[in-house]
Every structure is written in structure tokens, then in C-alpha cells.
């Protein structure tokens, strides 16, 4: 398989490297925050706040029209389109805030959590004002200005981190989590107007232009939000706050490496794919290169998290979180398969198949809900996690098959680009299992040194195997070739 536009491929690769580096550095603050909070707060604290977040997130997702994506995809979008999106975002935020406020009391009764009322009121206020950020910051991604996008996201993460940790240290209350979200919202609004010179105005003039795109995105977002929230809903209603808290933190640690890497590549690919919306061949080539890059980086990350589940809990969370170990082990593998869904959204939109995206999202909610309910009935939270893994494997196969039918993806082409990464990840997995057994039977190093040794061994096994296979196939085309060429050019610069 060849890329018809090598310059576009190189630009995409450089943008992806920048996006991954910046997003992971930002996400690192979030992970550190979770680790510190897990030491200061209890699973019950996380569980109570998770119930409020679940309701807010659901309302935000089901009301999302994909308007920012519409601006990025439409290369001809003008000021009136931006102004219309800004106005709609404000109205949406206000509506969500009012609905949340109305649901606060009933939700507290439904979930048997009296404290939930005031927490939901706080999130209602956050949502009410959250839509006022400057829509001009969309241009950071649209015009591939990832350095500005990085700084814009970094500011709110740093302020949220500082606010959350400070309050948690002083009062050791779940209000630290709420305060961090509020601080991030205020920072987003202020920094968006400082960093972007665009000054939006209230208007709904171009709402008809946006509606055709948005109606399918709305269906997709509604189905995606249902699929995303159904596990939390089941646990919030039929389990305890403690179990929900363990589940939420487990998901955060297990999914962070793969989800953040996938979203980084997706953010870099989205504006690049949009430029090829009139050339299916170029779009397909670039899309498959982005998937191959995600496989190369995210698959070993997910495998590593799975193997290290016990060590991560011991080192970062502590004894009160031991129930998270088996959940993280399975969730990390689940995260590997979800990486295929992030970029497919951008590809289907760019290919003009947004209606297919809505159909796939509907399929996903049916598969996931059925699996989660059956899994929970059979074996509680652990049954849910295993069932979710089975459902996502089936969904990814259906999704990729549909994309192959519309000629924006081909299994054989992706296999050619990625087989070395997949083989190396398998070798890494079994190599680490053997290494852990030898390490614990021969040495007593402690959690920190054990974790460091396993991480180092995993990196060496994966990297060496990948390079050997690359040399064996005579340095054939693939993401590892792009990475090596990128490093060599940087070294010679």
C-alpha cells in the first residue's frame, strides 16, 4: 500500500507526534491527580461524585451536535457559522444547567444518596456557564496549530490540578473533585478569549447550514452517550458507591494510555482527513496510517497496563483499592479495542458517511447494553467488565467491516502495516509474564523497583522484537519506518 501524497503523510505523522506528546503530558497531570486523590479520598467519595458526573455527562453527550467538528470539517465555514455555533453552545449549556437543577432532588432519591442534591446543583452551575468559551479556539485544531492547542488545554489542566489537590489536602472531601471541574471551566472561558483574537456574536443565522451535519451527529452522540454511561448507570442503581468508585478509578487508570494515545492521533488526523473529503483514495491511505500508528503505540501500552495491574494498584492506589486489580487487568485490554473507534469517527465524517456513523453507534449501544446487563446478572462488576470486552471486539469487527464496504478501510492493508506491532505486543505479553515470575521468585526489590524493572523489560522486549521484524521484512513501509526516519532526520538537523 502506498500513500498518494507523501507530503501529507509526513505532515500527519509530525502532527501526530506533537499531538501525542502534548496530550500525554497534559493527561499526566490528570493521572497524578487521580493517584493523589485515591490516597486522600475513599472509593465512596469517588462513587458519590461519579453519580453526579454520570448525569451531567449524559446530558452533555446527548445534546452534543458535533458543532465544533462541523467547523473543522467545513473548510468554507465563515464568521456567521462560528457565531451560530457559539450561540448554540451557550443555549445548550444553559439548558443542561436547568435540567440538571430540576433533576437534583429526584436523582438523590433514585440513587439513595441525599448528598447528591447539592453536588448536582454545583454541576448544574458549571454546565450553565460552560458554553461561554470563545469558539475561535476551534481554529487551533482546524489550522493544525497544536502548540497553541496544547497551551490552551494545559492552562485549564494545571489550574484544575492545583485546585483539586489543594482542597483535597486541606479538607479531604469529595468537593475537591467538584472544585477542580469548576476551576477548569472558568479557566477555559478566560484563556479562550485571551488566546484567540476572534470575538463571537450572538446569532442563529446559519443554523440551517449546520443542521444537516448535526442531525446525524446528534443521533451518534445520543447513542454513544448511552453506550458510554450504561455501565455507570447499572452500578449506580444496583450497586454501592464503594464499588462504583473502584470501577471509575480502575477505568481511569486502565484506559488512560490507550484512550489518550488514540485521541491524540484522532485530533491530529481529523483536520488532515477533512482536507481529503473529495479524494477517497488519499483519505483511505491517511486513515490507515493513523490506525497503524495507534496500533504501534497504544497496543503495547494497553498490554503493559494489564500485566502491571497489581503493581500499579500497590504503588499508586494502596491497600484499600485492591479490588481494582482484576478490573484494570481486563479494562486495559478493552481499551486496546476502543482505539479503533476514535479515528473512525473522523474518517466516516470526512468520507461523507456520517449517517453510517449514526447506524454504528446504534449497533454499539445494543451490543454493549445487552452484554453489560447479562454480565452483571451472572457475575456482578467482574462479569460486566468481561462482557464489555466481548462486546467491543464484536463491535470493532462490525465497524471495520462497514468501513471496508465503503472503501475507506481494508483489513489486509492495515494488517500489512501493523502485523509487526501486533506480533511484538504478543511476544512482550508472554515475555513479561515469564519475567515477572522470575523477578518475584529470585529478588525482593519492592514495588517501585519491581514496577520499574517490568516497564523497562517490556520496552526492551517490544522495541527489540519490532526492530528485528522490521529488519527481517527489509525495512518495509509502516509506522516504525516513519518513526525511525523522523528520529534520524532530527538527529542530523
DODREN-274839 format. One record per residue (C-alpha): residue number from 1; x, y, z. Coordinates in nm, 3 decimals, decimal comma. Each point is the difference from the previous one (the first is absolute). Layout:
N
     n        xx        yy        zz
   NUM         X         Y         Z
...
This chain:
493
     n        xx        yy        zz
     1     0,000     0,000     0,000
     2     0,133     0,344    -0,089
     3    -0,094     0,344     0,108
     4    -0,095     0,215    -0,297
     5     0,107     0,319     0,170
     6     0,329    -0,059     0,188
     7     0,016     0,361     0,117
     8    -0,345    -0,031     0,157
     9     0,103    -0,325     0,165
    10     0,315     0,156     0,146
    11    -0,194     0,303     0,120
    12    -0,253    -0,228     0,166
    13     0,276    -0,200     0,168
    14     0,172     0,310     0,139
    15    -0,334     0,136     0,120
    16    -0,079    -0,335     0,161
    17     0,333    -0,009     0,184
    18    -0,061     0,353     0,127
    19    -0,360    -0,075     0,096
    20     0,096    -0,318     0,186
    21     0,283     0,169     0,190
    22    -0,208     0,300     0,101
    23    -0,319    -0,186     0,087
    24     0,184    -0,263     0,203
    25     0,190     0,267     0,191
    26    -0,332     0,168     0,081
    27    -0,165    -0,329     0,086
    28     0,289    -0,081     0,231
    29    -0,131     0,269     0,235
    30    -0,339    -0,171     0,004
    31     0,153    -0,337     0,085
    32     0,213     0,149     0,277
    33    -0,312     0,172     0,133
    34    -0,194    -0,329     0,010
    35     0,290    -0,173     0,176
    36     0,027     0,270     0,268
    37    -0,376     0,019     0,047
    38    -0,023    -0,379     0,031
    39     0,235     0,028     0,298
    40    -0,192     0,288     0,159
    41    -0,359    -0,099    -0,076
    42    -0,196    -0,324     0,024
    43    -0,169    -0,204    -0,275
    44    -0,332     0,125     0,141
    45     0,102     0,361    -0,069
    46     0,076    -0,082    -0,363
    47    -0,322    -0,198    -0,027
    48    -0,226     0,281     0,124
    49     0,150     0,258    -0,234
    50    -0,002    -0,253    -0,286
    51    -0,381    -0,016     0,024
    52    -0,028     0,375    -0,053
    53     0,258    -0,006    -0,279
    54    -0,187    -0,284    -0,166
    55    -0,319     0,207    -0,025
    56     0,182     0,313    -0,118
    57     0,209    -0,191    -0,255
    58    -0,306    -0,174    -0,135
    59    -0,184     0,330    -0,055
    60     0,306     0,156    -0,162
    61     0,054    -0,291    -0,233
    62    -0,361    -0,045    -0,109
    63    -0,027     0,374    -0,072
    64     0,327     0,016    -0,190
    65    -0,051     0,096    -0,361
    66     0,360    -0,044    -0,111
    67     0,012     0,369    -0,083
    68     0,373     0,040     0,053
    69     0,058    -0,297    -0,228
    70    -0,222     0,166    -0,259
    71     0,219     0,312     0,005
    72     0,317    -0,206    -0,034
    73    -0,141    -0,212    -0,281
    74    -0,149     0,289    -0,198
    75     0,296     0,178    -0,156
    76    -0,231     0,283    -0,115
    77    -0,157     0,080     0,338
    78    -0,023     0,376     0,053
    79    -0,046     0,236     0,293
    80    -0,375    -0,048     0,009
    81     0,047    -0,376     0,034
    82     0,236     0,056     0,294
    83    -0,241     0,246     0,160
    84    -0,291    -0,238    -0,043
    85     0,195    -0,285     0,160
    86     0,098     0,225     0,292
    87    -0,362     0,102     0,055
    88    -0,120    -0,360    -0,014
    89     0,269    -0,107     0,245
    90    -0,113     0,266     0,249
    91    -0,365    -0,101    -0,033
    92     0,092    -0,364     0,037
    93     0,201     0,065     0,317
    94    -0,282     0,199     0,155
    95    -0,253    -0,270    -0,084
    96     0,219    -0,274     0,149
    97     0,046     0,207     0,315
    98    -0,373     0,049     0,044
    99    -0,078    -0,367    -0,062
   100     0,269    -0,106     0,246
   101    -0,142     0,232     0,266
   102    -0,346    -0,148    -0,055
   103     0,136    -0,355     0,028
   104     0,205     0,058     0,316
   105    -0,270    -0,098     0,248
   106    -0,146    -0,298    -0,190
   107     0,349    -0,134    -0,073
   108     0,095     0,007     0,368
   109    -0,312    -0,200     0,082
   110     0,047    -0,245    -0,288
   111     0,364    -0,076     0,088
   112    -0,065     0,006     0,378
   113     0,266     0,272     0,048
   114    -0,131     0,312     0,184
   115     0,337     0,174    -0,049
   116    -0,044    -0,024    -0,376
   117    -0,243     0,294    -0,017
   118     0,249     0,276     0,080
   119     0,270    -0,163    -0,215
   120    -0,230    -0,004    -0,303
   121    -0,089     0,366     0,064
   122     0,372     0,079    -0,020
   123     0,036    -0,185    -0,329
   124    -0,312     0,178    -0,127
   125     0,172     0,336     0,056
   126     0,314    -0,125    -0,173
   127    -0,199    -0,113    -0,305
   128    -0,207     0,321    -0,007
   129     0,306     0,219    -0,051
   130     0,219    -0,254    -0,182
   131    -0,121     0,089    -0,351
   132     0,136     0,354     0,009
   133     0,354    -0,092    -0,106
   134     0,129     0,167    -0,318
   135    -0,082    -0,218    -0,302
   136     0,302     0,148    -0,179
   137     0,227    -0,255     0,172
   138    -0,134    -0,262    -0,245
   139     0,241     0,149    -0,253
   140     0,294    -0,132     0,202
   141    -0,092    -0,350    -0,116
   142    -0,145     0,097    -0,334
   143     0,324     0,171    -0,104
   144     0,222    -0,262     0,168
   145     0,135     0,245     0,259
   146     0,062    -0,270     0,258
   147     0,241     0,211     0,205
   148    -0,279     0,249     0,072
   149    -0,251    -0,279     0,055
   150     0,244    -0,153     0,249
   151     0,037     0,321     0,199
   152    -0,375     0,059    -0,004
   153    -0,067    -0,343     0,150
   154     0,299     0,016     0,232
   155    -0,120     0,312     0,180
   156    -0,330    -0,151     0,109
   157     0,164    -0,329     0,099
   158     0,258     0,172     0,219
   159    -0,259     0,220     0,173
   160    -0,236    -0,295     0,049
   161     0,285    -0,213     0,136
   162     0,114     0,267     0,245
   163    -0,354     0,070     0,119
   164    -0,096    -0,365     0,045
   165     0,315    -0,105     0,183
   166     0,002     0,306     0,228
   167    -0,357    -0,052     0,116
   168     0,051    -0,376     0,036
   169     0,308     0,052     0,219
   170    -0,167     0,259     0,222
   171    -0,351    -0,144     0,042
   172     0,023    -0,355    -0,143
   173    -0,347     0,024    -0,149
   174    -0,157    -0,100    -0,329
   175    -0,065     0,370    -0,061
   176     0,358     0,012    -0,122
   177    -0,114    -0,185    -0,314
   178    -0,284     0,246    -0,062
   179     0,221     0,304     0,064
   180     0,254    -0,124    -0,254
   181    -0,265    -0,021    -0,271
   182    -0,127     0,350     0,084
   183     0,353     0,142    -0,013
   184     0,059    -0,164    -0,339
   185    -0,323     0,151    -0,135
   186     0,094     0,354     0,108
   187     0,354    -0,038    -0,134
   188    -0,134    -0,125    -0,333
   189    -0,220     0,307    -0,046
   190     0,269     0,249     0,101
   191     0,287    -0,158    -0,196
   192    -0,212    -0,048    -0,314
   193    -0,061     0,375    -0,026
   194     0,363     0,081     0,082
   195     0,151    -0,245    -0,250
   196    -0,242     0,052    -0,291
   197    -0,050     0,343    -0,156
   198    -0,337    -0,106    -0,140
   199    -0,295     0,170     0,168
   200    -0,326    -0,193    -0,051
   201    -0,344     0,158    -0,012
   202    -0,343    -0,138     0,079
   203    -0,183    -0,119    -0,309
   204    -0,183    -0,304    -0,138
   205     0,030     0,107    -0,362
   206     0,174    -0,315    -0,128
   207    -0,182    -0,264     0,200
   208    -0,151    -0,154    -0,314
   209     0,347    -0,051    -0,152
   210     0,111    -0,186     0,311
   211    -0,316    -0,207     0,042
   212     0,064    -0,256    -0,276
   213     0,333    -0,090     0,155
   214    -0,124     0,027     0,357
   215    -0,308    -0,220    -0,027
   216     0,213    -0,309    -0,065
   217     0,257     0,107     0,258
   218    -0,281     0,038     0,254
   219    -0,113    -0,358    -0,059
   220     0,361    -0,116     0,027
   221     0,062     0,196     0,320
   222    -0,322    -0,122     0,162
   223     0,082    -0,363    -0,074
   224     0,366     0,046     0,098
   225    -0,097     0,166     0,328
   226    -0,237    -0,282     0,086
   227     0,272    -0,254    -0,074
   228     0,253     0,201     0,200
   229    -0,222     0,043     0,307
   230    -0,192    -0,326     0,022
   231     0,262    -0,175     0,216
   232     0,009     0,286     0,251
   233    -0,380     0,009     0,007
   234    -0,025    -0,371     0,078
   235     0,251     0,025     0,284
   236    -0,143     0,328     0,132
   237    -0,347    -0,150     0,026
   238     0,067    -0,361     0,097
   239     0,330     0,014     0,184
   240     0,174     0,208     0,269
   241     0,189     0,329    -0,021
   242     0,314    -0,190     0,104
   243    -0,019    -0,240    -0,295
   244    -0,081     0,283    -0,242
   245     0,298     0,197     0,133
   246     0,235    -0,295    -0,052
   247    -0,142    -0,050    -0,350
   248     0,047     0,367    -0,097
   249     0,360     0,020     0,123
   250     0,084    -0,338    -0,159
   251    -0,136     0,123    -0,331
   252     0,198     0,322     0,026
   253     0,333    -0,177     0,055
   254    -0,065    -0,284    -0,245
   255    -0,126     0,208    -0,292
   256     0,224     0,306     0,026
   257     0,298    -0,128    -0,205
   258    -0,205    -0,136    -0,290
   259    -0,281     0,255    -0,001
   260     0,231     0,300     0,021
   261     0,230    -0,132    -0,270
   262    -0,300    -0,073    -0,220
   263    -0,153     0,344     0,059
   264     0,337     0,165    -0,069
   265     0,029    -0,164    -0,341
   266    -0,369     0,067    -0,067
   267     0,041     0,373     0,075
   268     0,295     0,014    -0,239
   269    -0,175    -0,205    -0,268
   270    -0,339     0,174     0,006
   271     0,099     0,326    -0,175
   272     0,237    -0,190    -0,231
   273    -0,270    -0,246    -0,106
   274    -0,244     0,287    -0,054
   275     0,230     0,142    -0,268
   276    -0,043    -0,323    -0,200
   277    -0,381    -0,020     0,017
   278    -0,011     0,013    -0,380
   279     0,265    -0,269    -0,056
   280    -0,092    -0,339     0,145
   281     0,331    -0,165    -0,090
   282     0,212     0,256     0,184
   283    -0,239     0,001     0,294
   284     0,020    -0,379     0,026
   285     0,380    -0,001    -0,007
   286     0,033     0,268     0,264
   287    -0,267    -0,160     0,218
   288     0,174    -0,336    -0,005
   289     0,334     0,161     0,082
   290    -0,160     0,158     0,306
   291    -0,146    -0,336     0,109
   292     0,339    -0,169    -0,046
   293     0,168     0,269     0,210
   294    -0,258    -0,051     0,277
   295     0,056    -0,377    -0,010
   296     0,377     0,043     0,027
   297    -0,019     0,225     0,307
   298    -0,328    -0,079     0,178
   299    -0,006    -0,381    -0,018
   300     0,324    -0,051     0,199
   301    -0,115     0,270     0,243
   302    -0,325    -0,187     0,065
   303     0,178    -0,335     0,032
   304     0,247     0,154     0,244
   305    -0,274     0,145     0,221
   306    -0,175    -0,339     0,006
   307     0,313    -0,185     0,109
   308     0,086     0,270     0,257
   309    -0,348     0,025     0,157
   310     0,106    -0,133     0,340
   311     0,316     0,211     0,014
   312    -0,184     0,318    -0,101
   313    -0,262    -0,045     0,270
   314     0,262    -0,076     0,267
   315     0,220     0,290    -0,101
   316    -0,253     0,273    -0,079
   317    -0,332    -0,078     0,165
   318     0,070    -0,200     0,313
   319    -0,156    -0,287     0,192
   320    -0,356     0,137     0,005
   321    -0,014    -0,027    -0,381
   322     0,100    -0,367    -0,042
   323    -0,339    -0,079    -0,158
   324     0,115     0,204    -0,298
   325     0,275    -0,247    -0,104
   326    -0,210    -0,251    -0,204
   327    -0,209     0,283    -0,145
   328     0,306     0,187    -0,128
   329     0,143    -0,321    -0,146
   330    -0,304    -0,047    -0,226
   331    -0,079     0,368    -0,059
   332     0,348     0,062    -0,140
   333    -0,062    -0,258    -0,274
   334    -0,345     0,151    -0,060
   335     0,169     0,336    -0,055
   336     0,209    -0,144    -0,283
   337    -0,310    -0,075    -0,206
   338    -0,163     0,336     0,068
   339     0,292     0,176    -0,170
   340    -0,149    -0,107    -0,335
   341    -0,318     0,199     0,066
   342     0,163     0,342     0,056
   343     0,146     0,050    -0,347
   344    -0,289    -0,169    -0,181
   345    -0,223     0,294     0,097
   346     0,224     0,248    -0,183
   347     0,038    -0,233    -0,298
   348    -0,373    -0,060    -0,045
   349    -0,076     0,370     0,033
   350     0,269     0,095    -0,253
   351    -0,124    -0,270    -0,239
   352    -0,351     0,146     0,016
   353    -0,135    -0,309     0,178
   354    -0,119     0,165     0,319
   355    -0,330    -0,191    -0,026
   356     0,197    -0,326     0,026
   357     0,156     0,135     0,317
   358    -0,348     0,037     0,148
   359    -0,091    -0,358    -0,098
   360     0,321    -0,136     0,151
   361    -0,060     0,188     0,324
   362    -0,345    -0,157     0,023
   363     0,153    -0,343    -0,052
   364     0,254     0,073     0,271
   365    -0,257     0,091     0,265
   366    -0,202    -0,315    -0,073
   367     0,307    -0,225     0,027
   368     0,149     0,172     0,304
   369    -0,321     0,030     0,201
   370    -0,095    -0,362    -0,060
   371     0,349    -0,118     0,097
   372     0,020     0,215     0,314
   373    -0,340    -0,105     0,131
   374     0,069    -0,369    -0,058
   375     0,350     0,029     0,145
   376    -0,121     0,180     0,313
   377    -0,275    -0,258     0,058
   378     0,248    -0,287    -0,029
   379     0,301     0,132     0,195
   380    -0,050     0,357     0,118
   381     0,255     0,267    -0,091
   382     0,260    -0,253    -0,119
   383    -0,257    -0,158    -0,229
   384    -0,076     0,345    -0,140
   385     0,365     0,064    -0,085
   386     0,047    -0,333    -0,178
   387    -0,329     0,038    -0,189
   388     0,094     0,353    -0,107
   389     0,326    -0,133    -0,144
   390    -0,185    -0,262    -0,205
   391    -0,247     0,263    -0,124
   392     0,267     0,249    -0,109
   393     0,191    -0,269    -0,194
   394    -0,316    -0,083    -0,196
   395    -0,083     0,369    -0,051
   396     0,347     0,084    -0,133
   397    -0,026    -0,283    -0,253
   398    -0,342     0,123    -0,117
   399     0,121     0,361    -0,018
   400     0,313    -0,080    -0,201
   401    -0,198    -0,230    -0,230
   402    -0,242     0,283    -0,072
   403     0,287     0,238    -0,069
   404     0,155    -0,253    -0,237
   405    -0,332    -0,025    -0,183
   406     0,009     0,377    -0,060
   407     0,366    -0,020    -0,111
   408     0,154     0,217     0,274
   409     0,174    -0,294     0,164
   410     0,138    -0,342    -0,089
   411     0,093    -0,276     0,244
   412     0,289    -0,127    -0,211
   413     0,158     0,345    -0,036
   414    -0,016     0,064     0,375
   415     0,141    -0,346     0,072
   416     0,294     0,066    -0,232
   417     0,076     0,321     0,187
   418    -0,060    -0,136     0,351
   419     0,084    -0,371     0,021
   420     0,349     0,069     0,139
   421    -0,149     0,213     0,279
   422    -0,256    -0,268     0,088
   423     0,254    -0,284     0,002
   424     0,238     0,209     0,212
   425    -0,279     0,077     0,250
   426    -0,084    -0,372     0,035
   427     0,368    -0,084     0,053
   428     0,018     0,282     0,255
   429    -0,302    -0,132     0,191
   430     0,133    -0,355     0,044
   431     0,351     0,132     0,057
   432    -0,121     0,221     0,286
   433    -0,199    -0,282     0,160
   434     0,317    -0,214     0,006
   435     0,215     0,291     0,115
   436    -0,238     0,081     0,288
   437     0,004    -0,360     0,117
   438     0,382    -0,004    -0,003
   439     0,025     0,343     0,163
   440    -0,225    -0,079     0,295
   441     0,149    -0,345     0,058
   442     0,362     0,122    -0,007
   443     0,002     0,354     0,143
   444    -0,171     0,217     0,262
   445     0,024     0,347    -0,149
   446    -0,319     0,169     0,121
   447    -0,289     0,145    -0,201
   448     0,188     0,294    -0,153
   449     0,299    -0,198    -0,128
   450    -0,220    -0,292    -0,110
   451    -0,221     0,233    -0,204
   452     0,299     0,178    -0,152
   453     0,166    -0,329    -0,092
   454    -0,317    -0,136    -0,163
   455    -0,058     0,322    -0,197
   456     0,363     0,000    -0,120
   457    -0,020    -0,366    -0,097
   458    -0,325     0,056    -0,188
   459     0,146     0,292    -0,195
   460     0,311    -0,197    -0,092
   461    -0,192    -0,312    -0,104
   462    -0,249     0,194    -0,212
   463     0,256     0,233    -0,155
   464     0,253    -0,269    -0,084
   465    -0,261    -0,234    -0,145
   466    -0,146     0,282    -0,210
   467     0,340     0,100    -0,139
   468     0,092    -0,359    -0,080
   469    -0,323    -0,057    -0,190
   470     0,044     0,332    -0,182
   471     0,352    -0,103    -0,106
   472    -0,126    -0,348    -0,092
   473    -0,255     0,141    -0,245
   474     0,269     0,228    -0,147
   475    -0,112     0,321     0,167
   476    -0,343    -0,013    -0,155
   477    -0,253     0,281     0,018
   478    -0,169     0,059     0,332
   479    -0,018     0,235     0,298
   480     0,329    -0,128     0,145
   481     0,171     0,102    -0,324
   482    -0,148     0,349     0,031
   483     0,114     0,027     0,363
   484     0,356    -0,111    -0,078
   485     0,026     0,239    -0,294
   486    -0,138     0,281     0,218
   487     0,259    -0,069     0,272
   488     0,286    -0,021    -0,251
   489    -0,095     0,329    -0,161
   490    -0,027     0,168     0,340
   491     0,340    -0,137     0,094
   492     0,160     0,133    -0,318
   493    -0,169     0,340     0,030
